Amino acid sequence: MKLLLISDTHVPKRARALPVQVMEAVDAADVVIHAGDWVDAATLDLLEQRSRRLVGVYGNNDGPELRSRLPEVAHVELDGLRFVVVHETGPATGREARADRDFPEADVLAFGHSHIPWDTVSPRGLRLLNPGSPTDRRRQPVGTYLTAEVREGRLEAVALVPVDRSR
């Protein structure tokens, strides 16, 4: 099962649209996970139409329409692997311990907010993933997203993908 993890798309405030490369990754994925800060409902509509399966949450920059359509926290099991998706996890310091405490049922925690890619494992073995942002790189050299695969209840082939904005 091929996964695409994105967050903090901020359309149309930081970009007029999702990059072509991201849309190609949406088309290639079996499951798209969006960890919040969509900003406009049109991006949610687009991903609902283009994704085979979409799992999303709202973020701090998402208004009433998005909050009425999306949960703050999403729980999904993919091929035996338990995912939790949330926008904010608090400061980087102590994140793994907080995640272990707050999400004891999860195998993978996907989150956003910082626009900074993150891939760590907590003391109890929880995988924490932040794909960065494909449209608002902030202090990063380029925009990013993550791809991964779920095989027989295991997360494999996690890759941070830089966005080529020239396409």
Secondary structure as a PSIPRED ss2 file (coil, helix, strand):
# PSIPRED VFORMAT (PSIPRED V4.0)

   1 M C   1.000  0.000  0.000
   2 K E   0.000  0.000  1.000
   3 L E   0.000  0.000  1.000
   4 L E   0.000  0.000  1.000
   5 L E   0.000  0.000  1.000
   6 I E   0.000  0.000  1.000
   7 S C   1.000  0.000  0.000
   8 D C   1.000  0.000  0.000
   9 T C   1.000  0.000  0.000
  10 H C   1.000  0.000  0.000
  11 V E   0.000  0.000  1.000
  12 P C   1.000  0.000  0.000
  13 K C   1.000  0.000  0.000
  14 R C   1.000  0.000  0.000
  15 A C   1.000  0.000  0.000
  16 R C   1.000  0.000  0.000
  17 A C   1.000  0.000  0.000
  18 L C   1.000  0.000  0.000
  19 P C   1.000  0.000  0.000
  20 V H   0.000  1.000  0.000
  21 Q H   0.000  1.000  0.000
  22 V H   0.000  1.000  0.000
  23 M H   0.000  1.000  0.000
  24 E H   0.000  1.000  0.000
  25 A H   0.000  1.000  0.000
  26 V H   0.000  1.000  0.000
  27 D H   0.000  1.000  0.000
  28 A H   0.000  1.000  0.000
  29 A C   1.000  0.000  0.000
  30 D C   1.000  0.000  0.000
  31 V E   0.000  0.000  1.000
  32 V E   0.000  0.000  1.000
  33 I E   0.000  0.000  1.000
  34 H E   0.000  0.000  1.000
  35 A C   1.000  0.000  0.000
  36 G C   1.000  0.000  0.000
  37 D C   1.000  0.000  0.000
  38 W C   1.000  0.000  0.000
  39 V E   0.000  0.000  1.000
  40 D C   1.000  0.000  0.000
  41 A H   0.000  1.000  0.000
  42 A H   0.000  1.000  0.000
  43 T H   0.000  1.000  0.000
  44 L H   0.000  1.000  0.000
  45 D H   0.000  1.000  0.000
  46 L H   0.000  1.000  0.000
  47 L H   0.000  1.000  0.000
  48 E H   0.000  1.000  0.000
  49 Q H   0.000  1.000  0.000
  50 R H   0.000  1.000  0.000
  51 S C   1.000  0.000  0.000
  52 R C   1.000  0.000  0.000
  53 R C   1.000  0.000  0.000
  54 L E   0.000  0.000  1.000
  55 V E   0.000  0.000  1.000
  56 G E   0.000  0.000  1.000
  57 V C   1.000  0.000  0.000
  58 Y C   1.000  0.000  0.000
  59 G C   1.000  0.000  0.000
  60 N C   1.000  0.000  0.000
  61 N C   1.000  0.000  0.000
  62 D C   1.000  0.000  0.000
  63 G C   1.000  0.000  0.000
  64 P H   0.000  1.000  0.000
  65 E H   0.000  1.000  0.000
  66 L H   0.000  1.000  0.000
  67 R H   0.000  1.000  0.000
  68 S H   0.000  1.000  0.000
  69 R H   0.000  1.000  0.000
  70 L C   1.000  0.000  0.000
  71 P C   1.000  0.000  0.000
  72 E C   1.000  0.000  0.000
  73 V E   0.000  0.000  1.000
  74 A E   0.000  0.000  1.000
  75 H E   0.000  0.000  1.000
  76 V E   0.000  0.000  1.000
  77 E E   0.000  0.000  1.000
  78 L E   0.000  0.000  1.000
  79 D C   1.000  0.000  0.000
  80 G C   1.000  0.000  0.000
  81 L E   0.000  0.000  1.000
  82 R E   0.000  0.000  1.000
  83 F E   0.000  0.000  1.000
  84 V E   0.000  0.000  1.000
  85 V E   0.000  0.000  1.000
  86 V E   0.000  0.000  1.000
  87 H C   1.000  0.000  0.000
  88 E C   1.000  0.000  0.000
  89 T C   1.000  0.000  0.000
  90 G C   1.000  0.000  0.000
  91 P C   1.000  0.000  0.000
  92 A C   1.000  0.000  0.000
  93 T C   1.000  0.000  0.000
  94 G C   1.000  0.000  0.000
  95 R H   0.000  1.000  0.000
  96 E H   0.000  1.000  0.000
  97 A H   0.000  1.000  0.000
  98 R H   0.000  1.000  0.000
  99 A H   0.000  1.000  0.000
 100 D H   0.000  1.000  0.000
 101 R H   0.000  1.000  0.000
 102 D H   0.000  1.000  0.000
 103 F C   1.000  0.000  0.000
 104 P C   1.000  0.000  0.000
 105 E C   1.000  0.000  0.000
 106 A C   1.000  0.000  0.000
 107 D C   1.000  0.000  0.000
 108 V E   0.000  0.000  1.000
 109 L E   0.000  0.000  1.000
 110 A E   0.000  0.000  1.000
 111 F C   1.000  0.000  0.000
 112 G C   1.000  0.000  0.000
 113 H C   1.000  0.000  0.000
 114 S C   1.000  0.000  0.000
 115 H C   1.000  0.000  0.000
 116 I C   1.000  0.000  0.000
 117 P C   1.000  0.000  0.000
 118 W E   0.000  0.000  1.000
 119 D E   0.000  0.000  1.000
 120 T E   0.000  0.000  1.000
 121 V E   0.000  0.000  1.000
 122 S C   1.000  0.000  0.000
 123 P C   1.000  0.000  0.000
 124 R C   1.000  0.000  0.000
 125 G C   1.000  0.000  0.000
 126 L C   1.000  0.000  0.000
 127 R E   0.000  0.000  1.000
 128 L E   0.000  0.000  1.000
 129 L E   0.000  0.000  1.000
 130 N E   0.000  0.000  1.000
 131 P C   1.000  0.000  0.000
 132 G C   1.000  0.000  0.000
 133 S C   1.000  0.000  0.000
 134 P C   1.000  0.000  0.000
 135 T C   1.000  0.000  0.000
 136 D C   1.000  0.000  0.000
 137 R C   1.000  0.000  0.000
 138 R C   1.000  0.000  0.000
 139 R C   1.000  0.000  0.000
 140 Q C   1.000  0.000  0.000
 141 P C   1.000  0.000  0.000
 142 V C   1.000  0.000  0.000
 143 G C   1.000  0.000  0.000
 144 T E   0.000  0.000  1.000
 145 Y E   0.000  0.000  1.000
 146 L E   0.000  0.000  1.000
 147 T E   0.000  0.000  1.000
 148 A E   0.000  0.000  1.000
 149 E E   0.000  0.000  1.000
 150 V E   0.000  0.000  1.000
 151 R E   0.000  0.000  1.000
 152 E C   1.000  0.000  0.000
 153 G C   1.000  0.000  0.000
 154 R E   0.000  0.000  1.000
 155 L E   0.000  0.000  1.000
 156 E E   0.000  0.000  1.000
 157 A E   0.000  0.000  1.000
 158 V E   0.000  0.000  1.000
 159 A E   0.000  0.000  1.000
 160 L E   0.000  0.000  1.000
 161 V E   0.000  0.000  1.000
 162 P E   0.000  0.000  1.000
 163 V C   1.000  0.000  0.000
 164 D C   1.000  0.000  0.000
 165 R C   1.000  0.000  0.000
 166 S C   1.000  0.000  0.000
 167 R C   1.000  0.000  0.000
